[in-house]
Each structure stands twice: as structure tokens, then as C-alpha cells.
């Protein structure tokens, strides 16, 4: 085992040294230009995809060199257990990726921590591990795709896509990556045998092998739905491509100007002041606000946006440090440390990761702050009530400021905000009529004695998580009293069967994907749970499962399956749906049939 391990290291040694040098050179060049620890999420995603692709290519090539029949038999007939051989090859691949992917990241982090004044948190020291795990996930997926049956093994490449949608962060994300790697390693162990294309012996191994095949078929069927959209687009009938979208639909609501969406909301209102409001809408400025979809979390390895701001008068760049929950400053010109910056005179730690959002203003999940250039201090200006989190930092709404939490909209006095540094108290609170995770937009106009407020709930319609979009218009008087003016249901511009195909194709796989997406993740207050599917989609999903069940009964009778294994497959197809039927067709070979009766040949006499 050691000899095989060493031989693999020697075989790839020149390539891994070259890859590590190029990787370190690219990171070193970039770190001279920008602070790699303070880049937006997209930058980290590009690097993660690069590591995953590199690992996949290594797995494909390494196992591809042994996958030829003669070489595979020679490899597996060594005087070692097959898993020891797999461990030697996989261990060598892990060491190679450690050197090529993780080591350069660790070196750059060490350089930035010891030789610059830039901030390096504990979360940044987890990045080499994360990069290594991502590369290993790609490597395991590539190895399985090369070793397994070519009819379906490449479907395993859909499993690493979980990392793009996972909600875990920090240590939880590392745990999720390790879990996904363990699953892929288990799949490799199943197929790493003398006849890798043979069906697994146990049904548990069969079900594990079938999982990526079912997910691949499920994902492919979902993606093929976009072909329908291409046809609609080419024919000019797609609602998104129409010059005028369908009236009363969510596309119209999302595209509408602020004045238009307010007029739509009160179009059928019978309030005696409705005509006056229509005139005021035409003459007033409409303030549109869009809620946040995510908030920064302590210890997460990536950033929603760079968590830094610059004091131009003192030439100091302040960067938020997760370890101390304070800002750390360094000179913009001389790059020397300038100390820490907390809240108020006591320089207290922030309660949550804090980001800039406007000139000298900062926010986190619980409060809004203002940086005073003259004093060089940060003052707390707005504090949300206990149990509420920020959904949108304050923005102008006429003479006042409007802030969104996950439960309500708050109006704060604009004059006090401009002329002081004290903690602001809200003038009025407007409860939200729905979940903030479904809120598409909020539109406000200032009246003579209050506000006209419109909440439009359209976020999640495309993913079928929101089944009942609506708009509600409220009247808020000068004393903060709220009354409902109008409410209208917003139509679905696309057929429900199309937008909900991700669910009715396989409710079981959809539930599994959502569970994997939230695995190890903390609750997300700005996300709304999916709404129940309409009854028509329940019947459609049931019809798909019944069709899969009947198809499995017919197909399994023509495949090489023992009776018990056959009925287990039938049960799985009935529970999972059509993707399981595709997996049955791809994974199980046809039953061999004897040729027609041979003619009765007489042995010739000698």
C-alpha cells in the first residue's frame, strides 16, 4: 500500500509542483492589488469552482489511467484488499490536492497575517481547509464517474452542486463539505471492485448508487423545462419578452414604476379618499425599497460585500474583524496598524458582523450606526426591538427615514438623523402583512398627514415557494394608526405546472434537496418557508408516482432482477417518482434471453 501511495506521488509530482507554483503566483499577484480576505461572494465562488474542477480532472485522469480492463485487473489483483488499494490512490490524490490547493492559500494567509496590517480572522484560516475539501469533493466525484458504469456514473457530478446552494457557514460549512466528501467516498468504495459495472450486492448499496442517478435525472428534467421557455421566447409569447406583460401578473408588478404599482394597488379601492390619493401619487415622489435576502453571520468564510470603510480625513481604512467583533484600522498610505474601533466611548464590541451601506453609516442584524469623522467614533443610531432583525437599512422616505425589519417597517425622524448622533426613536411602526422572505418590494409616498404604503409579495413565485402572491396597500396617519386600504391577488404569469415542476417531478427528492441545503445551517430569519402546493399539483405528483410504479412493474419484469430486489425497486419508483424509473432503466441490465430453438443436429457417423 505504501509503495502504491509513493508511486502515485512520484507520478504526479512535477504537475502538482507546477500547479502549486501557479496557484501561489496568482494569489500573490492578487493580494498585492486587493485584499483577498475582503472580496465579495462571487470571487470566492469562482475560486471554489476552480478547485472543484481541478479536483475532478485529477480524479478522472488518475482513475482513467487504471480503468482500462487489463490495467484494472492488474491493479485489483495485488495482494491487498481492494479498499486498501483505493485508499492508497485516494490518499495520494488527497496529498496532491493539499499541496496544490490548500498550501498556497495557507501561505498567502500567513503572509497577510504576519507581514501586513490587513485583517486575518480565524475564519480566514479555515479557507485552506475549505479549498482542500472542495477539491477533494471534485476528486471523489471525478473518480467515481470514471470507475462506475458509464451509463449513469457521470450523474454523480450533480452532488457537488449542493455547495452552491448550502446555507451553512463557517465551521458548519466545513462539516457539510466533510459530510458530502464522506458520501462520495462511500460511493467510490462501492464501485472499487474487480467488476465495477456489476450491480451492487446489497439493496442499501444499490439505493446509494441510485441516489445520484435519480438526482441527475431530476435535475436534467428540471433543466429541460427551460427549453419550453426558449420556445416561448422564440415565438414571442413569453411574458418576460412581451412589450406589455400580462395585466395583473407578478411580472407586471415587479417591472412597474413606483407610481404605477401604487395605482394598481388602489385601482379597485372604494375608500372615499382614493381619488385624492391618485392625484397625490401622480404629483409625489415614490420611494421604493427592496429587502435584503441574507445577513452576514459571525465566522462565515465569505463576505456578502467587503466589510470595510475608509476615513478620508485620517487616511484610515477600517476593516471588521470577526474575532474581536470590532473594526481594525490601518493606514491607507503607510499600511500601518491604527488600533481598534468599537461602539461609543467604551469601544464596545458589536453584537453581530457589521457592514457599511452609505456614507459613514453601518448596519448589522440588530442596529444601525454612524461613524463621526470629527470624533473618530462610531455611535449607535437605531436599535431594533428584541426578536427582530434587519431586513433593509434606513433609506430616505420623504422627510423621514424608512427601515425594514423582518416583522415591520419603521419610520424615523429625518431631521434628528441629520443633526445629531443620539439614538433615534421611531415615529411609527407598520406591521408587515406577510413574510419578509416573500416581499418583493415596498413603495411609499408621503402624504400631508402620514404615508401611503404598498407591500408587494412576489418573491419566490419563480421557484414555486410562493403560491399566492398579493399586494396590500396601507394608510398610515400622522399618529401611526394603520388601516388597510386595498388588497389584490397577483396572477401567475406562467402555468403552475411549469413553475412547480421542481416539486411534482419528485416530492421526495425535493424534500431531500431542501434538507441537504439547510443541513447544519442556523435558522435564516429573512427566508420564508415554502407555501403548500395547490391540490392540482398534488394530483400531478401522485400521477407521476403511479406512472413510475406501473412503469417499474413492466420494466423490471424485463431486467435481471431477483424477485425481492425487483419489488424493492418497484416500491422505490412508486415513492420517488419518475427519476427513480430512469435510474432503474439506466442501472439494471436487460435480462438475457435464450435464442430460438436450435435445429436438431444429427452427429455425422465417422
Secondary structure, DSSP 8 states (H G I E B T S, - for coil): -HHHHHHHHHHHHHHHHHHHHHHHHHHHHHHHHS-GGG--HHHHHHHHHHHHHHHHHHHHHHHHHH-SHHHHHHHHTSSS-HHHHHHHHHHHHHHHHIIIIIHHHHHHHHHHHHHSSS---HHHHTHHHHHHHHHHHHHHHHHHHHHS-TTTGGGGGGGGGHHHH----THHHHHHHHHHHHHHHHHHHHH-SSSTTS--SSHHHHHHHHHHHHHHHHHHHHHHHHHHHHHHHHHT--GGGSSS--TTBHHHHHH--HHHHHHHHTTT---TTHHHHHHHHHHS--EEE---S----TT-SS-SS--EEEETTTTEEEEEETTTTEEEEEETTT--EEEEE-BTTTTB--SS--EEEETTEEE-SSEEEEEETTTTEEEEEEE--TT--EEEEEEEETTEEEEEESSEEEEE-HHHHHH--S---EEEEEE-SS-GGGEEEEEEEEETTEEEEEEEE-TTTTTTS-SS-EEEEEEEETT--EEEEEEEE-B-SS-HHHHTHHHHT-HHHHHHHHHHHTTT----TT--------HHHHHHHHHHHHHHHHHHHHHHTTBS--HHHHHHHHHHHHHH-HHHHHHHHHHS-B-----S----------
